[in-house]
Amino acid sequence: MATDAVRIIVVMGVSGSGKTTISEALAARTGFAEADGDDYHPAANIEKMKAGIPLTDDDRLPWLHAIADAIDRYADDNTPVIIACSALKRAYRDILVHGRKDVRIVYLKGPADLIAQRLKHRSGHFMPPELLKSQIDALEPPQPGEHILTVGIDAPVERIVDTIITALHLPDKPGARTS
């Protein structure tokens, strides 16, 4: 595989955009490992979010650096991986990519009302729906120079995954199914 081939994919978007669902389905289809960026949050961040308090840039920096370190570990182990991570600001995305040519970001973009509806029906997640506005306000949409694949979320999971596999020239395991 060429050194600039996509080996690490960061699936980004606001809470409720489908990052975890798409990451899991994409991992199932490609054979890549799958990781949830939320697992790298320090306990203090999770407690703030549970309490409905938006995170600050200072709160997010250790989390982002932990994910960037994980990206390097996966690459060093020659393990392709898909990581779900909000990556709301360009500075955050720059930390995650940190000049790597084998990292690509997929932005799951959708209307706020659809995302809010999804959040209302989600259970068991520490991110309350009330924080959606703070995430939308913080979001800096990707710019052309970032080379980010933008995918609409108003399609079935399988079609979104097909789009990502095709656009990024990822392996597709024959017979694999998405849910």
Solvent accessible surface area in square Angstrom, and as a share of the most:
residue,aa,sasa,rsa
1,M,165,0.74
2,A,65,0.51
3,T,133,0.77
4,D,95,0.49
5,A,27,0.21
6,V,24,0.14
7,R,41,0.15
8,I,0,0.00
9,I,0,0.00
10,V,0,0.00
11,V,0,0.00
12,M,0,0.00
13,G,0,0.00
14,V,7,0.04
15,S,8,0.05
16,G,9,0.09
17,S,1,0.01
18,G,18,0.17
19,K,30,0.13
20,T,59,0.34
21,T,69,0.40
22,I,4,0.02
23,S,0,0.00
24,E,91,0.41
25,A,8,0.06
26,L,0,0.00
27,A,12,0.09
28,A,53,0.41
29,R,21,0.08
30,T,8,0.04
31,G,48,0.46
32,F,17,0.07
33,A,37,0.28
34,E,61,0.27
35,A,11,0.09
36,D,35,0.18
37,G,0,0.00
38,D,38,0.20
39,D,114,0.59
40,Y,58,0.22
41,H,19,0.08
42,P,52,0.32
43,A,78,0.60
44,A,69,0.54
45,N,5,0.03
46,I,41,0.21
47,E,100,0.45
48,K,56,0.24
49,M,11,0.05
50,K,118,0.50
51,A,72,0.56
52,G,33,0.32
53,I,84,0.43
54,P,62,0.39
55,L,14,0.07
56,T,71,0.41
57,D,63,0.33
58,D,113,0.59
59,D,29,0.15
60,R,20,0.07
61,L,71,0.35
62,P,77,0.48
63,W,5,0.02
64,L,0,0.00
65,H,92,0.41
66,A,32,0.25
67,I,0,0.00
68,A,8,0.06
69,D,77,0.40
70,A,1,0.00
71,I,0,0.00
72,D,44,0.23
73,R,132,0.48
74,Y,52,0.20
75,A,25,0.20
76,D,118,0.61
77,D,105,0.54
78,N,111,0.57
79,T,45,0.26
80,P,28,0.18
81,V,0,0.00
82,I,0,0.00
83,I,0,0.00
84,A,2,0.02
85,C,3,0.02
86,S,13,0.08
87,A,0,0.00
88,L,0,0.00
89,K,45,0.19
90,R,96,0.35
91,A,61,0.48
92,Y,5,0.02
93,R,4,0.01
94,D,78,0.40
95,I,34,0.17
96,L,0,0.00
97,V,35,0.20
98,H,76,0.34
99,G,65,0.63
100,R,61,0.22
101,K,158,0.67
102,D,15,0.08
103,V,8,0.05
104,R,71,0.26
105,I,5,0.03
106,V,0,0.00
107,Y,13,0.05
108,L,2,0.01
109,K,109,0.46
110,G,25,0.24
111,P,71,0.45
112,A,52,0.40
113,D,108,0.56
114,L,55,0.28
115,I,5,0.03
116,A,32,0.25
117,Q,91,0.40
118,R,82,0.30
119,L,5,0.02
120,K,143,0.60
121,H,138,0.62
122,R,91,0.33
123,S,103,0.67
124,G,90,0.86
125,H,70,0.31
126,F,40,0.17
127,M,13,0.06
128,P,26,0.16
129,P,56,0.35
130,E,133,0.60
131,L,7,0.03
132,L,13,0.06
133,K,137,0.58
134,S,34,0.22
135,Q,15,0.07
136,I,63,0.32
137,D,97,0.50
138,A,22,0.17
139,L,33,0.17
140,E,78,0.35
141,P,72,0.46
142,P,25,0.16
143,Q,95,0.42
144,P,124,0.78
145,G,50,0.48
146,E,28,0.12
147,H,134,0.60
148,I,28,0.14
149,L,33,0.17
150,T,70,0.41
151,V,9,0.05
152,G,39,0.37
153,I,2,0.01
154,D,113,0.59
155,A,27,0.21
156,P,77,0.48
157,V,38,0.22
158,E,99,0.44
159,R,143,0.52
160,I,6,0.03
161,V,0,0.00
162,D,55,0.29
163,T,60,0.35
164,I,0,0.00
165,I,13,0.07
166,T,100,0.58
167,A,44,0.34
168,L,9,0.04
169,H,164,0.73
170,L,15,0.08
171,P,63,0.40
172,D,69,0.36
173,K,100,0.42
174,P,137,0.86
175,G,75,0.72
176,A,33,0.26
177,R,209,0.76
178,T,24,0.14
179,S,132,0.85
